């Protein structure tokens, strides 16, 4: 990305330079487009559920910027000699269900033959330039709230190996298909100005990007991090850790300071999430209103996991009482 020419368009409010969740382009004083694209290979066996998860994951980038999804387009690649038409249809039906739930118009898409199945969406949304959620607006004293539990990377790796319990699988699927639509409401009511959604780079990776963009540090209390279930730590002990999560942890070591944190907690904080929750920065005065709003959606957490701190470097301190 550094080799690409720098953008100088004054209407490009959010580009690639801050590693944010989506691009934002101003149309006029009151409206801006939010644009994103995301797709991946199946992480569950059921094609309908896979379609839902992939669509929710792509839509999340618009919600993470405080926008409302307007239109979506399917992106599909399949080995047609291996995947029958009815399976392809179920993937697309699952995606369409989530797009409909988001009150978003599915306007078409593009498909190709591919050695392995991939599916996702390109999504265009609308946001007020005055109500954007960005990863560069965190301020010292802000409280950090995480809206979904961590552990989906570990759980889905266990599913592929056949060692995840049905109960944990259901929890993971329920979390991944849940929309992060609360991001729109939080932004439109002026309760949140900074945040990210936690996906492939893990909790620490996305928080680290926010700290770098905002030029701040963070303190995280590992014991307050919501987890899909205690079984996640049992899976970690069995070596059920995706390669992406291991890479995330290696990368995070450069900017994280640990204090009494177990190896399992470290892996959890670096776990590569799919369709993860929002990590938002909330001014203390806005905390009651934010928690009240989150409480309306039973699929979401209301976990205050740390705070933003002043720091000369974008360091993250992680502590634990265990």
Beta strands, then each sheet from edge to edge (+ up, - down):
strand 1: 12-14
strand 2: 23-26
strand 3: 32-40
strand 4: 68-78
strand 5: 105-113
strand 6: 118-127
strand 7: 143-146
strand 8: 194-197
strand 9: 217-221
strand 10: 256-259
strand 11: 278-282
strand 12: 303-309
strand 13: 316-319
sheet 1: 1+ 2- 3+ 6- 4+ 5+
sheet 2: 8+ 11- 7+ 12- 9+ 13+ 10+
end
